[in-house]
């Protein structure tokens, strides 16, 4: 090798060695984060990594002259700075709840279960047509605030004479947080029953959407809660139990996932602390009650842009370039940790099919053409609940069926109100129980 190249090659080799050392220390730090479940905001893992790195640097430079002994410490300093950013909160560590919405009052109800939930009431605005049975909306998430887009749909129902109530499930939106271990699917069902009791207006009609549809399905299998329900609408439900949650089936027609422009706005997942915490939680390497970030801090940090392509998956491919803004930055709220904890309790739960087969509450199932949900989550409920009287397959819409585009809100409202008033369905009853095999086979 020419002498002129020896020095650059040596420098390149040393640089690569330094980069490898930095990468190795970062991997060690992450491994310790996982092993300690992020205890102490990650500081024990950081201290242990720094200690090991310092000892290694001292050993590496033990035979060098004094100035040269400092060289092995350069990767240590860089790695210490990088990993320290994971240990320092940049979002408030005490929960900051969204401000009240300008168009509806926020009430706070304490339920018999111990949950304190945010409640919204839209009285019937049509004096000529008032329906006597209260209407309750149970949103998805599972632990998420009710979006402005959903509020507009509820206002539409109120204008048609319905006395509309909605509440954000414990930990979501403006509702109070629970200890992480109390976020369970059974608690969600008990909260629903306690909410209807607190409402104090007898049996209610209820629409459960997405994860809320999963809660409603389980409520129909619980005679104590089902006795409080007049009619039930299960819209685009999540899995109802462990066996259903472990099904790996197909979804609906093509959604806008991967086709829509990337969401704009700040992302907590671009900050090392929250990217690490949420990423490791999603991979199952950190528990939802990890000591790395507290529940309140995680809720404060998470933004709508962090959902990424999940939002696009709620719309049809044809709508990829006109997806509406679902919420305002001030109103948006999502608890990733609490939602993961509830989802895990669903996966761990036994089958509710035997109990659901005893259901007598009149019910309707709504399925979207471009659904992002596994089809068997909906068809399992249809197969096992004998009280589902009709299924409405909603053409031209994705998972978020009332989305403000075209006449989608009015079409969804027509399906809902026809069932609640026991009128003929606007759409064919499809799929029926007998059509489930063909429905799944044809990938509808």
C-alpha positions as CSV (number, residue, x, y, z in Angstrom):
1,X,0.0,0.0,0.0
2,X,1.4,3.4,-0.9
3,X,2.5,5.4,2.2
4,X,0.1,8.2,1.3
5,X,-2.8,5.9,1.8
6,X,-1.7,4.3,5.1
7,X,-2.8,7.1,7.3
8,X,-6.3,7.6,5.7
9,X,-6.9,3.9,6.0
10,X,-5.9,3.8,9.6
11,X,-8.1,6.8,10.4
12,X,-11.0,5.1,8.6
13,X,-10.4,1.9,10.5
14,X,-10.4,3.8,13.8
15,X,-13.5,5.7,12.9
16,X,-15.3,2.4,12.1
17,X,-14.1,0.9,15.3
18,X,-15.4,4.0,17.2
19,X,-18.8,3.8,15.5
20,X,-19.0,0.1,16.2
21,X,-18.3,0.8,19.9
22,X,-21.0,3.5,20.0
23,X,-23.5,1.1,18.4
24,X,-22.6,-1.6,20.8
25,X,-23.1,0.6,23.8
26,X,-26.5,1.8,22.5
27,X,-27.5,-1.9,22.0
28,X,-26.3,-2.7,25.5
29,X,-28.3,0.2,26.9
30,X,-31.5,-0.9,25.1
31,X,-31.0,-4.5,26.3
32,X,-30.7,-3.2,29.9
33,X,-33.8,-1.1,29.4
34,X,-35.7,-4.2,28.4
35,X,-34.3,-6.3,31.2
36,X,-35.2,-3.6,33.8
37,X,-38.5,-2.7,32.1
38,X,-37.3,0.9,31.9
39,X,-37.0,1.3,35.7
40,X,-36.3,4.7,37.1
41,X,-36.9,6.4,33.7
42,X,-34.1,4.4,32.3
43,X,-31.4,5.9,34.6
44,X,-30.3,2.6,36.1
45,X,-29.8,1.1,32.6
46,X,-27.9,4.3,31.6
47,X,-25.7,4.2,34.7
48,X,-24.9,0.6,34.2
49,X,-24.0,1.1,30.5
50,X,-21.8,4.1,31.4
51,X,-20.1,2.1,34.1
52,X,-19.4,-0.8,31.8
53,X,-18.2,1.5,29.0
54,X,-15.9,3.4,31.3
55,X,-14.3,0.2,32.7
56,X,-13.8,-1.0,29.1
57,X,-12.2,2.3,28.1
58,X,-9.9,2.3,31.1
59,X,-8.8,-1.3,30.2
60,X,-8.3,-0.4,26.5
61,X,-6.1,2.5,27.3
62,X,-4.2,1.0,30.2
63,X,-0.9,0.7,28.2
64,X,-1.0,3.9,26.3
65,X,0.6,7.2,27.2
66,X,-1.5,9.8,29.0
67,X,-3.0,11.8,26.1
68,X,-3.7,8.6,24.1
69,X,-5.6,7.1,27.1
70,X,-8.4,9.6,26.5
71,X,-9.1,8.4,22.9
72,X,-11.2,5.3,24.0
73,X,-13.4,7.6,26.0
74,X,-14.7,9.5,22.9
75,X,-17.2,6.7,22.0
76,X,-18.2,6.5,25.6
77,X,-19.0,10.2,25.7
78,X,-21.0,10.1,22.4
79,X,-22.9,7.0,23.5
80,X,-23.6,8.5,26.9
81,X,-25.1,11.6,25.3
82,X,-27.2,9.6,22.9
83,X,-28.7,7.3,25.5
84,X,-29.2,10.0,28.1
85,X,-31.7,11.6,25.7
86,X,-33.9,8.5,26.3
87,X,-33.9,9.2,30.0
88,X,-35.0,12.9,30.0
89,X,-38.7,13.7,29.7
90,X,-39.6,16.4,27.2
91,X,-43.4,16.2,27.7
92,X,-45.1,17.0,31.0
93,X,-45.1,14.1,33.4
94,X,-48.5,15.1,35.0
95,X,-51.5,14.6,32.8
96,X,-52.6,17.6,30.8
97,X,-56.2,17.1,29.7
98,X,-57.5,18.5,26.4
99,X,-59.4,21.8,26.8
100,X,-63.2,21.7,26.6
101,X,-64.7,21.7,23.1
102,X,-66.4,25.0,22.1
103,X,-69.6,23.3,20.9
104,X,-70.5,20.9,23.8
105,X,-70.2,21.0,27.5
106,X,-67.9,18.4,29.2
107,X,-69.4,16.7,32.2
108,X,-67.5,14.4,34.6
109,X,-69.4,11.5,36.1
110,X,-68.1,9.2,38.8
111,X,-69.2,5.6,38.1
112,X,-69.8,2.9,40.7
113,X,-66.8,1.1,39.3
114,X,-64.5,3.9,40.5
115,X,-63.9,5.3,37.0
116,X,-64.4,9.0,36.4
117,X,-65.4,9.6,32.8
118,X,-65.9,12.6,30.6
119,X,-69.5,12.7,29.3
120,X,-71.1,14.6,26.4
121,X,-74.8,15.2,25.9
122,X,-76.6,16.2,22.7
123,X,-80.3,16.7,23.5
124,X,-82.8,16.0,20.7
125,X,-82.8,19.1,18.4
126,X,-85.9,18.1,16.5
127,X,-88.9,19.1,18.5
128,X,-91.3,17.2,16.1
129,X,-89.6,13.8,16.3
130,X,-88.2,12.8,19.7
131,X,-87.3,9.2,20.4
132,X,-87.9,8.0,23.9
133,X,-85.0,5.7,24.3
134,X,-81.6,7.4,25.1
135,X,-78.8,6.8,22.6
136,X,-75.3,6.0,23.8
137,X,-72.1,6.1,21.7
138,X,-69.1,4.0,22.7
139,X,-66.0,5.0,20.7
140,X,-63.0,3.0,19.7
141,X,-59.4,3.3,20.7
142,X,-59.7,1.4,23.1
143,X,-58.4,4.3,25.2
144,X,-58.8,7.3,22.9
145,X,-60.7,10.6,23.0
146,X,-63.8,11.0,20.8
147,X,-62.8,12.8,17.6
148,X,-64.4,16.0,16.3
149,X,-65.5,13.9,13.3
150,X,-67.4,11.6,15.6
151,X,-68.9,14.5,17.5
152,X,-70.3,15.8,14.2
153,X,-72.0,12.4,13.5
154,X,-73.5,12.5,17.0
155,X,-74.9,16.0,16.4
156,X,-76.5,14.6,13.2
157,X,-78.3,12.0,15.2
158,X,-79.4,14.6,17.7
159,X,-80.9,16.7,14.9
160,X,-83.0,13.6,14.0
161,X,-84.6,13.6,17.4
162,X,-82.3,11.3,19.4
163,X,-81.2,12.0,23.0
164,X,-77.5,11.3,22.5
165,X,-74.9,10.6,25.2
166,X,-71.3,9.7,24.7
167,X,-68.5,9.1,27.2
168,X,-64.7,8.7,26.8
169,X,-63.6,5.4,28.4
170,X,-61.4,5.6,31.5
171,X,-58.0,7.0,30.6
172,X,-59.1,8.4,27.2
173,X,-59.7,12.0,26.3
174,X,-60.8,14.1,29.3
175,X,-61.6,11.0,31.5
176,X,-59.4,10.4,34.5
177,X,-56.6,7.9,34.4
178,X,-56.6,4.5,36.0
179,X,-53.7,2.5,37.5
180,X,-52.3,0.6,34.5
181,X,-53.3,-2.8,35.9
182,X,-57.0,-1.7,35.9
183,X,-57.2,-1.3,32.2
184,X,-58.9,-4.5,31.3
185,X,-61.7,-5.5,28.9
186,X,-63.8,-6.7,31.8
187,X,-63.5,-3.2,33.4
188,X,-64.6,-1.6,30.2
189,X,-67.7,-3.8,30.2
190,X,-68.4,-3.0,33.8
191,X,-68.0,0.7,33.2
192,X,-70.6,0.5,30.4
193,X,-73.1,-1.0,32.7
194,X,-72.3,1.5,35.4
195,X,-72.6,4.4,32.9
196,X,-76.1,3.3,32.0
197,X,-77.0,3.1,35.7
198,X,-75.6,6.5,36.3
199,X,-77.6,7.9,33.4
200,X,-80.7,6.6,35.1
201,X,-83.1,6.6,32.2
202,X,-83.8,2.9,31.9
203,X,-82.6,0.8,29.0
204,X,-80.6,2.5,26.2
205,X,-79.9,2.1,22.6
206,X,-76.1,1.8,22.0
207,X,-73.7,2.1,19.1
208,X,-70.3,0.6,19.7
209,X,-67.6,1.4,17.1
210,X,-64.3,-0.5,16.5
211,X,-62.9,-1.3,20.0
212,X,-66.1,0.0,21.4
213,X,-67.9,-2.6,19.2
214,X,-65.7,-5.3,20.9
215,X,-66.8,-4.0,24.3
216,X,-70.4,-4.0,23.3
217,X,-70.2,-7.6,22.0
218,X,-68.8,-8.7,25.4
219,X,-71.6,-6.7,27.1
220,X,-74.2,-8.6,25.1
221,X,-72.7,-11.8,26.5
222,X,-73.0,-10.6,30.1
223,X,-76.6,-10.8,31.2
224,X,-76.1,-8.2,34.0
225,X,-75.1,-5.6,31.5
226,X,-77.2,-6.8,28.6
227,X,-80.3,-6.2,30.7
228,X,-79.6,-2.5,30.5
229,X,-79.6,-2.4,26.7
230,X,-82.6,-1.9,24.5
231,X,-81.0,-2.3,21.1
232,X,-77.3,-2.7,20.1
233,X,-75.4,-1.7,17.0
234,X,-72.0,-3.3,16.6
235,X,-70.0,-1.3,14.0
236,X,-66.7,-2.6,12.7
237,X,-65.9,-4.4,15.9
238,X,-62.5,-5.4,17.3
239,X,-61.9,-8.9,18.5
240,X,-64.3,-10.1,21.2
241,X,-62.2,-12.6,23.0
242,X,-58.9,-14.5,22.9
243,X,-59.7,-17.1,20.2
244,X,-61.1,-14.3,18.0
245,X,-58.0,-12.0,18.6
246,X,-55.7,-14.7,17.5
247,X,-57.4,-15.2,14.1
248,X,-55.3,-14.2,11.2
249,X,-57.7,-13.7,8.3
250,X,-58.2,-11.3,5.5
251,X,-59.5,-7.7,5.7
252,X,-61.9,-5.7,3.5
253,X,-61.2,-4.1,0.1
254,X,-58.1,-2.1,-0.4
255,X,-57.7,0.8,2.1
256,X,-55.7,4.0,1.7
257,X,-52.9,2.6,3.8
258,X,-49.6,3.1,1.9
259,X,-51.4,5.3,-0.7
260,X,-52.3,8.4,1.3
261,X,-49.8,11.3,1.8
262,X,-47.9,11.0,5.1
263,X,-49.6,12.8,8.0
264,X,-48.1,16.2,8.9
265,X,-47.5,17.6,12.3
266,X,-45.2,17.0,15.3
267,X,-44.4,13.4,16.2
268,X,-43.3,12.1,19.5
269,X,-41.8,9.1,17.8
270,X,-39.1,11.4,16.4
271,X,-37.9,12.1,19.9
272,X,-35.5,9.3,21.1
273,X,-37.3,8.9,24.5
274,X,-40.7,8.3,23.1
275,X,-39.6,6.5,20.0
276,X,-37.8,4.0,22.3
277,X,-40.7,3.6,24.7
278,X,-43.5,3.3,22.2
279,X,-41.5,1.1,19.9
280,X,-40.4,-1.4,22.5
281,X,-43.9,-1.5,23.9
282,X,-45.4,-2.2,20.5
283,X,-42.8,-5.0,20.1
284,X,-43.8,-6.4,23.5
285,X,-40.4,-5.9,24.9
286,X,-41.6,-3.3,27.5
287,X,-44.8,-3.7,29.5
288,X,-47.5,-1.0,29.3
289,X,-46.7,0.1,32.8
290,X,-43.0,0.4,32.1
291,X,-40.9,2.6,34.3
292,X,-39.4,4.3,31.3
293,X,-42.3,6.7,30.8
294,X,-45.3,7.2,33.0
295,X,-48.8,6.8,31.7
296,X,-49.5,10.6,31.9
297,X,-46.3,11.5,30.1
298,X,-47.0,9.0,27.3
299,X,-50.5,10.4,26.9
300,X,-49.2,14.0,26.8
301,X,-46.5,13.1,24.3
302,X,-48.5,11.0,21.8
303,X,-49.8,13.0,18.7
304,X,-52.2,12.3,15.8
305,X,-49.2,12.1,13.4
306,X,-47.8,9.2,15.5
307,X,-50.7,7.1,14.3
308,X,-49.1,7.3,10.8
309,X,-50.7,5.0,8.3
310,X,-53.2,3.7,10.9
311,X,-55.5,6.7,10.1
312,X,-55.2,6.1,6.3
313,X,-56.2,2.4,6.8
314,X,-59.7,3.7,7.9
315,X,-60.5,5.0,4.4
316,X,-60.9,3.4,1.0
317,X,-58.1,3.5,-1.5
318,X,-60.2,5.8,-3.7
319,X,-60.2,8.4,-0.9
320,X,-56.4,8.3,-0.3
321,X,-55.9,11.9,-1.4
322,X,-58.9,13.4,0.3
323,X,-58.8,11.9,3.8
324,X,-60.5,14.4,6.1
325,X,-58.9,15.9,9.2
326,X,-60.5,13.7,11.9
327,X,-59.6,15.8,14.9
328,X,-57.9,19.0,16.2
329,X,-54.5,18.9,17.8
330,X,-56.1,20.3,21.0
331,X,-58.8,17.6,21.2
332,X,-56.7,14.6,20.1
333,X,-55.9,12.1,22.9
334,X,-54.6,8.5,22.7
335,X,-53.1,6.3,25.4
336,X,-50.9,3.8,23.6
337,X,-49.9,2.0,26.8
338,X,-53.4,1.6,28.3
339,X,-54.8,0.5,24.9
340,X,-52.1,-2.2,24.6
341,X,-52.9,-3.4,28.1
342,X,-56.6,-3.8,27.3
343,X,-55.8,-5.5,24.0
344,X,-53.6,-8.0,25.9
345,X,-56.4,-8.8,28.3
346,X,-58.7,-9.5,25.3
347,X,-56.0,-11.9,23.9
348,X,-55.7,-13.6,27.2
349,X,-59.5,-14.0,27.7
350,X,-61.4,-17.3,27.1
351,X,-64.1,-17.7,24.4
352,X,-67.3,-15.8,25.2
353,X,-69.2,-17.7,22.4
354,X,-71.2,-19.9,24.8
355,X,-72.4,-16.8,26.7
356,X,-73.1,-14.8,23.5
357,X,-75.3,-17.6,22.2
358,X,-77.7,-16.8,25.0
359,X,-78.0,-13.1,24.0
360,X,-81.5,-11.8,23.5
361,X,-80.8,-8.1,22.9
362,X,-81.9,-7.1,19.4
363,X,-78.7,-6.2,17.6
364,X,-77.3,-5.1,14.2
365,X,-73.9,-5.5,12.7
366,X,-72.3,-2.9,10.4
367,X,-69.4,-3.8,8.2
368,X,-67.4,-1.5,5.9
369,X,-66.4,-2.4,2.4
370,X,-62.8,-1.2,2.8
371,X,-62.5,-2.4,6.4
372,X,-59.1,-2.5,8.0
373,X,-60.4,-5.0,10.6
374,X,-60.0,-8.7,10.2
375,X,-63.3,-9.9,8.8
376,X,-63.6,-12.8,11.2
377,X,-63.8,-10.3,14.1
378,X,-67.2,-9.3,12.8
379,X,-68.4,-12.6,11.4
380,X,-67.6,-14.4,14.7
381,X,-70.0,-12.1,16.5
382,X,-72.6,-12.7,13.7
383,X,-72.2,-16.4,13.9
384,X,-72.5,-16.6,17.7
385,X,-75.1,-14.0,18.5
386,X,-78.5,-15.2,17.6
387,X,-80.0,-11.8,18.4
388,X,-78.3,-10.0,15.5
389,X,-81.2,-9.4,13.3
390,X,-79.5,-7.7,10.3
391,X,-76.1,-7.0,8.8
392,X,-75.5,-3.9,6.8
393,X,-72.5,-4.0,4.5
394,X,-71.6,-0.4,3.9
395,X,-70.3,0.2,0.3
396,X,-67.8,2.9,-0.5
397,X,-66.5,3.5,3.0
398,X,-63.6,2.3,5.1
399,X,-63.4,1.5,8.8
400,X,-64.4,5.1,9.8
401,X,-67.8,4.8,8.1
402,X,-69.2,8.3,9.1
403,X,-66.3,10.4,7.9
404,X,-67.8,13.6,6.5
405,X,-67.1,12.7,2.9
406,X,-69.8,12.9,0.3
407,X,-73.1,11.6,2.0
408,X,-71.4,9.0,4.1
409,X,-72.7,10.5,7.4
410,X,-76.2,10.5,6.2
411,X,-75.9,7.0,4.8
412,X,-74.6,5.7,8.1
413,X,-77.3,7.6,10.1
414,X,-80.0,6.1,7.8
415,X,-78.8,2.6,8.6
416,X,-78.6,3.3,12.3
417,X,-82.0,5.0,12.6
418,X,-83.8,2.4,10.5
419,X,-82.7,-0.3,12.9
420,X,-83.5,1.7,16.0
421,X,-87.0,2.4,14.7
422,X,-87.5,-1.2,13.5
423,X,-88.0,0.0,9.9
424,X,-86.9,-1.8,6.7
425,X,-83.1,-1.7,6.2
426,X,-81.8,0.7,3.6
427,X,-79.3,-2.0,2.4
428,X,-79.7,-5.7,1.8
429,X,-79.2,-8.0,4.9
430,X,-75.7,-9.1,3.9
431,X,-73.9,-11.2,4.9
432,X,-76.4,-13.5,6.7
433,X,-75.2,-16.3,8.9
434,X,-75.5,-18.7,6.1
435,X,-73.5,-16.4,3.8
436,X,-70.5,-16.2,6.1
437,X,-68.4,-18.9,4.4
438,X,-69.0,-17.4,0.9
439,X,-68.4,-13.8,2.3
440,X,-65.0,-14.9,3.7
441,X,-64.1,-17.0,0.6
442,X,-64.8,-14.2,-1.8
443,X,-62.8,-11.7,0.3
444,X,-65.6,-9.2,0.3
